[in-house]
C-alpha cells in the first residue's frame, strides 16, 4: 500500500531541510500528489533513509497510549462495566474453587493409596514409602496454611 508523507515528515525521515526537498520538487527530481510525497519516491533518492525515523511511529504510539488511558478512565467508574467485571471475576473464582477441590481430592486419594501400598511392601520399601508419605503430608499441610 502506498504511503504518503507530508513535507515535514519526509524532511525528518531523510534528515534534510524542507527547503532541500522543495527544491528537488521544483527541479522535478521528486514528485508530489496533493502536496504529499510518496515514500517509495523518497526512498529512491534517499535509499539510506530510515522509514521509522519520520516521527510517525512515535506519534502513533503516543496517540494509542493516550486513547487507551482515556478508555480506562471512561470505563473505570462506569457501573455497567464494574458489574460486568464483577460477574466475570465471580465466574473465575467459582471455576478456580472447583479446580482447587479437585486437586485436594486427588492429593487425598494419592495419600490413601500410598498408605495402602505401604501395607503391602516389605520393611525396607515400607520405610521408604513412609518417608515419602510423611513428606507429602507435610507439603499438603503447608499448602493448606498458605490459603
C-alpha positions as CSV (number, residue, x, y, z in Angstrom):
1,X,0.0,0.0,0.0
2,X,1.4,3.4,-0.9
3,X,2.4,5.5,2.0
4,X,2.3,9.3,1.7
5,X,4.3,11.7,3.8
6,X,4.0,15.4,4.5
7,X,7.0,17.5,3.5
8,X,7.8,17.9,7.2
9,X,7.7,14.1,7.9
10,X,9.8,13.5,4.8
11,X,12.4,16.0,5.8
12,X,12.7,14.4,9.3
13,X,12.9,11.0,7.8
14,X,15.8,11.8,5.4
15,X,17.3,14.4,7.8
16,X,17.4,17.2,5.3
17,X,15.8,20.7,5.5
18,X,12.3,21.1,4.0
19,X,13.7,23.7,1.5
20,X,16.0,21.0,0.1
21,X,13.0,18.8,-0.6
22,X,11.1,21.7,-2.0
23,X,14.0,22.5,-4.4
24,X,14.1,18.8,-5.5
25,X,10.3,19.0,-6.2
26,X,10.7,22.2,-8.2
27,X,13.6,20.6,-10.2
28,X,11.5,17.6,-11.0
29,X,13.6,15.1,-9.0
30,X,10.7,14.4,-6.7
31,X,7.0,14.4,-7.5
32,X,4.1,15.1,-5.2
33,X,0.5,14.2,-5.0
34,X,-1.7,16.8,-3.5
35,X,1.2,18.2,-1.5
36,X,2.4,14.8,-0.2
37,X,5.4,12.8,-1.1
38,X,5.2,9.1,-1.9
39,X,7.6,7.2,0.5
40,X,8.8,4.9,-2.3
41,X,9.7,8.0,-4.4
42,X,11.6,9.5,-1.4
43,X,13.5,6.2,-0.8
44,X,14.5,6.2,-4.5
45,X,16.5,9.4,-4.0
46,X,17.4,8.7,-0.3
47,X,17.9,4.9,-0.1
48,X,19.6,5.1,3.3
49,X,16.7,6.9,4.9
50,X,15.1,5.2,7.9
51,X,11.4,4.8,7.3
52,X,10.7,4.7,11.0
53,X,12.5,7.9,11.7
54,X,9.8,10.2,10.3
55,X,8.3,10.5,13.8
56,X,5.1,8.9,12.7
57,X,5.6,5.7,14.8
58,X,6.3,7.7,17.9
59,X,3.2,9.9,17.3
60,X,1.1,6.8,16.7
61,X,2.4,5.2,19.9
62,X,1.6,8.3,21.9
63,X,-1.9,8.5,20.4
64,X,-2.6,4.9,21.2
65,X,-1.3,5.2,24.8
66,X,-3.5,8.3,25.3
67,X,-6.6,6.6,23.8
68,X,-6.1,3.5,25.9
69,X,-5.7,5.6,29.1
70,X,-8.9,7.5,28.2
71,X,-10.8,4.3,27.7
72,X,-9.6,3.0,31.1
73,X,-10.6,6.3,32.7
74,X,-14.0,6.3,31.0
75,X,-14.9,2.7,32.0
76,X,-13.3,2.6,35.4
77,X,-16.2,4.1,37.2
78,X,-19.0,3.0,34.9
79,X,-21.5,0.9,36.9
80,X,-22.3,-1.4,34.0
81,X,-18.6,-2.0,33.3
82,X,-18.0,-2.6,37.0
83,X,-21.0,-5.0,37.3
84,X,-19.8,-7.0,34.2
85,X,-16.2,-7.2,35.6
86,X,-17.6,-8.3,39.0
87,X,-19.6,-11.1,37.3
88,X,-16.6,-12.2,35.3
89,X,-14.5,-12.4,38.4
90,X,-17.2,-14.4,40.3
91,X,-17.3,-16.9,37.5
92,X,-13.5,-17.1,37.5
93,X,-13.4,-17.6,41.3
94,X,-16.1,-20.4,41.1
95,X,-14.0,-22.2,38.5
96,X,-10.8,-21.8,40.5
97,X,-12.5,-23.1,43.6
98,X,-13.8,-26.1,41.8
99,X,-10.4,-26.9,40.4
100,X,-8.9,-26.5,43.9
101,X,-11.4,-29.0,45.3
102,X,-10.5,-31.5,42.5
103,X,-6.8,-31.1,43.3
104,X,-7.3,-31.5,47.0
105,X,-9.4,-34.7,46.4
106,X,-6.7,-36.0,44.1
107,X,-4.0,-35.4,46.7
108,X,-6.0,-37.1,49.5
109,X,-6.6,-40.1,47.2
110,X,-2.9,-40.3,46.4
111,X,-2.0,-40.2,50.1
112,X,-4.5,-43.0,50.8
113,X,-3.2,-45.2,48.0
114,X,0.4,-44.7,49.2
115,X,-0.6,-45.8,52.7
116,X,-2.3,-48.9,51.2
117,X,0.7,-49.7,49.1
118,X,2.9,-49.3,52.2
119,X,1.0,-52.1,53.9
120,X,1.8,-54.5,51.1
121,X,5.5,-53.8,51.0
122,X,8.5,-55.4,52.8
123,X,10.0,-53.4,55.7
124,X,12.6,-51.6,53.6
125,X,10.1,-50.5,51.0
126,X,7.6,-49.6,53.7
127,X,10.2,-47.3,55.4
128,X,10.9,-45.6,52.0
129,X,7.2,-45.2,51.3
130,X,6.7,-43.9,54.9
131,X,9.3,-41.2,54.2
132,X,7.5,-40.2,51.0
133,X,4.1,-40.2,52.7
134,X,5.4,-38.0,55.5
135,X,6.9,-35.5,53.1
136,X,3.7,-35.5,51.0
137,X,1.6,-34.9,54.2
138,X,3.8,-32.0,55.3
139,X,3.6,-30.4,51.9
140,X,-0.2,-30.7,51.9
141,X,-0.3,-29.1,55.3
142,X,1.9,-26.2,54.1
143,X,-0.4,-25.6,51.2
144,X,-3.5,-25.5,53.5
145,X,-1.7,-23.0,55.8
146,X,-1.0,-20.7,52.8
147,X,-4.6,-20.3,52.0
